[in-house]
Amino acid sequence: MERKIIKTDDGSTTIQLTDWGECYHSKHGAIQEAYHVFIKNGLSLVEDKSVSILEIGFGTGLNAFITFLEAKQKDLSINYVGVEAYPISKDEIEHMNYVDELQAENFKDIFSVMHNAEWGEETKIDENFTLTKRKQFFQDIDDHNQYDIVYFDAFGYPFQPELWSVEIFVKMFKSIKERGILVTYAARGVVKRAMKEVGFEVKKVPGPPGKREMFIAFKNFLRKI
């Protein structure tokens, strides 16, 4: 499938799959979307200073990088696991301009370390941030009661509906601790129904630029799978 680098409306870059017309991040602003969905409506909802995160779709590393920056600012301790079946290329990584757009020159090496980290090994990014990248299909995830937050950032439902299925959300539900959440840019009725079927309590909130709404899913404490 043909891939190309494009610049989004906030100046940050992303990767577009031209056959689908689908992008790794929103064309309306990659950085804006990432902050709105995963920091404002995800990480900021967790009161603990020690947070364990599972990202579904490590992709460009943007979500991991902004989470690192947020952790530095708020003195958080983060254990971050990013799952990705098809890692992006070194050339694509070099075209991601997030360090410049985020004015994070002091942490340029961190972004490189994240991408150069060995797959399947825990890497200490700094004293308060560990990263484990797993090259894995989402269907093969088998974690139990490990994460405070799931960043669910798979490609959109029209392109890969199987990634938004009851089967996948069962795995997500099992992976989250009690009082944990799953946050995603999606807001389709079919996605909400799948989440609710496995036990999530789903809240619809305003979406990032270009999207009217998005979902936050809270683990249902009364039901176990």
Secondary structure, 3 states (H helix, E strand, C coil): CCEEEEECCCCCEEEEECCCCEECCCCCCHHHHHHHHHHHCCHHHCCCCEEEEEEECCCCCHHHHHHHHHHHHHCCEEEEEEECCCCCCHHHHHCCCHHHHCCCHHHHHHHHHHHHCCECCEEEEECCEEEEEECCCHHHCCCCCCEEEEEECCCCCCCCHHHHCHHHHHHHHHHEEEEEEEEECCCCHHHHHHHHHHCCEEEEEECCCCCCEEEEEECCCCCCC
